[in-house]
């Protein structure tokens, strides 16, 4: 679980992220702090994209990525959770690479034991 690795997927300009109804995360520093706080709790997480995800290219520099994923997470103190998440991401092409500019995630989390 490496916040620096995840930050590589985000645009370097102003970014916005809303996840599971929490407060909006705005900008690189807020997003890094969000990842660091979450990863301090998680011992392990696995993410699997489910069939049906779509990418719609809106213009040569913008695309919309939508779909569903299954995330299995184990906390440092032992509880395990499974989340079925729905996501929408606005991607922007920067220096030839697609980067996340806007992100919204919602879903349902169930504790497993």
GROMACS elastic network, one bead per residue, 0.5 to 0.9 nm:
[ bonds ]
;  ai    aj funct       b0    kb
    1     5     6  0.83868   500
    1     6     6  0.86885   500
    1    35     6  0.89974   500
    1    39     6  0.63231   500
    1    42     6  0.83279   500
    1    43     6  0.83758   500
    1    44     6  0.75090   500
    1    45     6  0.79498   500
    2     5     6  0.53886   500
    2     6     6  0.66094   500
    2     7     6  0.88501   500
    2    35     6  0.84412   500
    2    36     6  0.84057   500
    2    39     6  0.79441   500
    3     6     6  0.51634   500
    3     7     6  0.61309   500
    3     8     6  0.89132   500
    3    32     6  0.63710   500
    3    33     6  0.87737   500
    3    35     6  0.57493   500
    3    36     6  0.63376   500
    3    39     6  0.79400   500
    4     7     6  0.51292   500
    4     8     6  0.67499   500
    4    32     6  0.78291   500
    5     8     6  0.55142   500
    5     9     6  0.77009   500
    6     9     6  0.57126   500
    6    10     6  0.75196   500
    6    32     6  0.88473   500
    6    35     6  0.85031   500
    7    10     6  0.54354   500
    7    11     6  0.84109   500
    7    12     6  0.89537   500
    7    28     6  0.79479   500
    7    31     6  0.81424   500
    7    32     6  0.71760   500
    8    11     6  0.79295   500
    8    12     6  0.88148   500
    8    99     6  0.80577   500
    9    98     6  0.78555   500
    9    99     6  0.52852   500
    9   100     6  0.61053   500
   10    13     6  0.86338   500
   10    15     6  0.76097   500
   10    28     6  0.83566   500
   10    91     6  0.87521   500
   10    98     6  0.86426   500
   10   101     6  0.62638   500
   10   102     6  0.87819   500
   11    14     6  0.74767   500
   11    15     6  0.67704   500
   11    28     6  0.87016   500
   11    91     6  0.83829   500
   11    92     6  0.73404   500
   11    93     6  0.86713   500
   11    94     6  0.74194   500
   11    98     6  0.83483   500
   11   100     6  0.55443   500
   11   101     6  0.53740   500
   11   102     6  0.89208   500
   12    15     6  0.76372   500
   12    27     6  0.86059   500
   12    28     6  0.72642   500
   12    94     6  0.88646   500
   12    99     6  0.84824   500
   12   101     6  0.84107   500
   13    27     6  0.76342   500
   13    28     6  0.80317   500
   13   101     6  0.78350   500
   14    26     6  0.71620   500
   14    27     6  0.51774   500
   14    28     6  0.73036   500
   14   101     6  0.74685   500
   15    25     6  0.80852   500
   15    26     6  0.57492   500
   15    28     6  0.68874   500
   15    31     6  0.85028   500
   15   100     6  0.78513   500
   15   101     6  0.51047   500
   15   102     6  0.58791   500
   15   103     6  0.83593   500
   16    24     6  0.69285   500
   16    25     6  0.57096   500
   16    27     6  0.64027   500
   16    28     6  0.89276   500
   16    31     6  0.83913   500
   16   101     6  0.67145   500
   16   103     6  0.63435   500
   16   104     6  0.84622   500
   17    23     6  0.88132   500
   17    24     6  0.58058   500
   17    25     6  0.50349   500
   17    26     6  0.65858   500
   17    27     6  0.86947   500
   17    31     6  0.77535   500
   17   101     6  0.84741   500
   17   102     6  0.59094   500
   17   104     6  0.57680   500
   17   105     6  0.80967   500
   18    21     6  0.66369   500
   18    22     6  0.64928   500
   18    23     6  0.66539   500
   18    25     6  0.62809   500
   18    26     6  0.89361   500
   18   102     6  0.86184   500
   18   103     6  0.63483   500
   18   105     6  0.62789   500
   18   106     6  0.83011   500
   19    22     6  0.56985   500
   19    23     6  0.77688   500
   19    24     6  0.75505   500
   19    25     6  0.84953   500
   19    87     6  0.89719   500
   19   103     6  0.79975   500
   19   104     6  0.58119   500
   19   106     6  0.60259   500
   19   107     6  0.88812   500
   20    23     6  0.89103   500
   20    85     6  0.86545   500
   20   104     6  0.82672   500
   20   105     6  0.58950   500
   20   107     6  0.64215   500
   20   108     6  0.83490   500
   21    24     6  0.82918   500
   21   105     6  0.82454   500
   21   106     6  0.69892   500
   22    25     6  0.85548   500
   25    28     6  0.87676   500
   25    30     6  0.57102   500
   25    31     6  0.58524   500
   25    34     6  0.76033   500
   26    29     6  0.79970   500
   26    30     6  0.58483   500
   26    31     6  0.67669   500
   27    30     6  0.56103   500
   27    31     6  0.62558   500
   27    32     6  0.87400   500
   28    31     6  0.51995   500
   28    32     6  0.61288   500
   28    33     6  0.86192   500
   29    32     6  0.51736   500
   29    33     6  0.61585   500
   29    34     6  0.85634   500
   30    33     6  0.50995   500
   30    34     6  0.60893   500
   30    35     6  0.87170   500
   31    35     6  0.62607   500
   31    36     6  0.85967   500
   32    35     6  0.51876   500
   32    36     6  0.61344   500
   32    37     6  0.86539   500
   33    36     6  0.50748   500
   33    37     6  0.61440   500
   33    38     6  0.86435   500
   34    37     6  0.52982   500
   34    38     6  0.62816   500
   34    39     6  0.85731   500
   35    38     6  0.52183   500
   35    39     6  0.59191   500
   35    40     6  0.84408   500
   36    39     6  0.51811   500
   36    40     6  0.60640   500
   36    41     6  0.89386   500
   37    40     6  0.52804   500
   37    41     6  0.69971   500
   38    41     6  0.54913   500
   38    42     6  0.64874   500
   39    43     6  0.75134   500
   39    44     6  0.86601   500
   40    43     6  0.78603   500
   40    75     6  0.89131   500
   40    76     6  0.80251   500
   41    74     6  0.87384   500
   41    75     6  0.55850   500
   41    76     6  0.56330   500
   41    77     6  0.80548   500
   42    45     6  0.70374   500
   42    73     6  0.67828   500
   42    74     6  0.58969   500
   42    76     6  0.54668   500
   42    77     6  0.86468   500
   43    73     6  0.76304   500
   43    74     6  0.56031   500
   43    75     6  0.50588   500
   43    77     6  0.82900   500
   43    78     6  0.83699   500
   44    72     6  0.81964   500
   44    73     6  0.56694   500
   44    74     6  0.52736   500
   44    75     6  0.69840   500
   44    76     6  0.81475   500
   45    71     6  0.68300   500
   45    72     6  0.55142   500
   45    74     6  0.63921   500
   45    75     6  0.87252   500
   46    70     6  0.81101   500
   46    71     6  0.55552   500
   46    72     6  0.52276   500
   46    73     6  0.65002   500
   47    69     6  0.67220   500
   47    70     6  0.57638   500
   47    72     6  0.66174   500
   47    73     6  0.87660   500
   48    68     6  0.88330   500
   48    69     6  0.54891   500
   48    70     6  0.52564   500
   48    71     6  0.64811   500
   48    72     6  0.87589   500
   49    52     6  0.87986   500
   49    53     6  0.75559   500
   49    67     6  0.77483   500
   49    68     6  0.62626   500
   49    70     6  0.65104   500
   49    71     6  0.87875   500
   50    53     6  0.69278   500
   50    67     6  0.74420   500
   50    68     6  0.55577   500
   50    69     6  0.51049   500
   50    70     6  0.69774   500
   51    67     6  0.80192   500
   51    68     6  0.76509   500
   51    69     6  0.85829   500
   52    66     6  0.86504   500
   52    67     6  0.62794   500
   52    68     6  0.74456   500
   53    65     6  0.73294   500
   53    66     6  0.55727   500
   53    68     6  0.64487   500
   53    69     6  0.87299   500
   54    64     6  0.79144   500
   54    65     6  0.57360   500
   54    66     6  0.53690   500
   54    67     6  0.62601   500
   55    63     6  0.66212   500
   55    64     6  0.55142   500
   55    66     6  0.65402   500
   55    67     6  0.88184   500
   56    62     6  0.88014   500
   56    63     6  0.54837   500
   56    64     6  0.51172   500
   56    65     6  0.65654   500
   56    66     6  0.85701   500
   57    60     6  0.72276   500
   57    61     6  0.82075   500
   57    62     6  0.62582   500
   57    64     6  0.64290   500
   57    65     6  0.87354   500
   58    61     6  0.77352   500
   58    62     6  0.53910   500
   58    63     6  0.50707   500
   58    64     6  0.70451   500
   59    62     6  0.50911   500
   59    63     6  0.68295   500
   60    63     6  0.81406   500
   60    92     6  0.89789   500
   60    93     6  0.77638   500
   61    91     6  0.80523   500
   61    92     6  0.54493   500
   61    94     6  0.77474   500
   61    98     6  0.82919   500
   62    90     6  0.70926   500
   62    91     6  0.56368   500
   62    93     6  0.64151   500
   62    98     6  0.84546   500
   63    89     6  0.83072   500
   63    90     6  0.59504   500
   63    91     6  0.50425   500
   63    92     6  0.65718   500
   63    93     6  0.83651   500
   63    98     6  0.84897   500
   64    88     6  0.71363   500
   64    89     6  0.58425   500
   64    91     6  0.60959   500
   65    87     6  0.79207   500
   65    88     6  0.57598   500
   65    89     6  0.50786   500
   65    90     6  0.64326   500
   65    91     6  0.72176   500
   66    86     6  0.75983   500
   66    87     6  0.56054   500
   66    89     6  0.64238   500
   66    90     6  0.88730   500
   67    85     6  0.83829   500
   67    86     6  0.57940   500
   67    87     6  0.56183   500
   67    88     6  0.68770   500
   68    84     6  0.70179   500
   68    85     6  0.55284   500
   68    87     6  0.62434   500
   69    83     6  0.81317   500
   69    84     6  0.58765   500
   69    85     6  0.53451   500
   69    86     6  0.66164   500
   69    87     6  0.80052   500
   70    82     6  0.70406   500
   70    83     6  0.57447   500
   70    85     6  0.63268   500
   71    81     6  0.80836   500
   71    82     6  0.56748   500
   71    83     6  0.50702   500
   71    84     6  0.64542   500
   71    85     6  0.75059   500
   71   109     6  0.89721   500
   72    80     6  0.73004   500
   72    81     6  0.57689   500
   72    83     6  0.64487   500
   72    84     6  0.89352   500
   73    79     6  0.84285   500
   73    80     6  0.55929   500
   73    81     6  0.52127   500
   73    82     6  0.63959   500
   73    83     6  0.82234   500
   74    77     6  0.82368   500
   74    78     6  0.62379   500
   74    79     6  0.57996   500
   74    81     6  0.63520   500
   74    82     6  0.89406   500
   75    78     6  0.52425   500
   75    79     6  0.55460   500
   75    80     6  0.62840   500
   75    81     6  0.82722   500
   76    79     6  0.78589   500
   79   111     6  0.70218   500
   79   112     6  0.70120   500
   79   113     6  0.64825   500
   80   110     6  0.85795   500
   80   111     6  0.58216   500
   80   112     6  0.52315   500
   80   113     6  0.66677   500
   81   109     6  0.64645   500
   81   110     6  0.55059   500
   81   112     6  0.54348   500
   81   113     6  0.83737   500
   82   108     6  0.82788   500
   82   109     6  0.55805   500
   82   110     6  0.53978   500
   82   111     6  0.65252   500
   82   112     6  0.71422   500
   83   107     6  0.66533   500
   83   108     6  0.54948   500
   83   110     6  0.63861   500
   83   111     6  0.88252   500
   84   106     6  0.84810   500
   84   107     6  0.55375   500
   84   108     6  0.56144   500
   84   109     6  0.66544   500
   84   110     6  0.88725   500
   85   105     6  0.64460   500
   85   106     6  0.55279   500
   85   108     6  0.66293   500
   85   109     6  0.83618   500
   86   104     6  0.82462   500
   86   105     6  0.56851   500
   86   106     6  0.53691   500
   86   107     6  0.58075   500
   87   103     6  0.72697   500
   87   104     6  0.55992   500
   87   106     6  0.65252   500
   87   107     6  0.85536   500
   88   102     6  0.81394   500
   88   103     6  0.58534   500
   88   104     6  0.53153   500
   88   105     6  0.66690   500
   89   100     6  0.64583   500
   89   101     6  0.73612   500
   89   102     6  0.55432   500
   89   104     6  0.64598   500
   89   105     6  0.86439   500
   90    99     6  0.84772   500
   90   100     6  0.60273   500
   90   101     6  0.56642   500
   90   102     6  0.50050   500
   90   103     6  0.65078   500
   91    98     6  0.59203   500
   91    99     6  0.53282   500
   91   101     6  0.55931   500
   91   102     6  0.71859   500
   91   103     6  0.88712   500
   92    97     6  0.80916   500
   92    98     6  0.54769   500
   92    99     6  0.53387   500
   92   100     6  0.63766   500
   92   101     6  0.62509   500
   93    96     6  0.58249   500
   93    97     6  0.52727   500
   93    99     6  0.61284   500
   93   100     6  0.88537   500
   94    97     6  0.53466   500
   94    98     6  0.62593   500
   94    99     6  0.67290   500
   95    98     6  0.84400   500
  100   103     6  0.70178   500
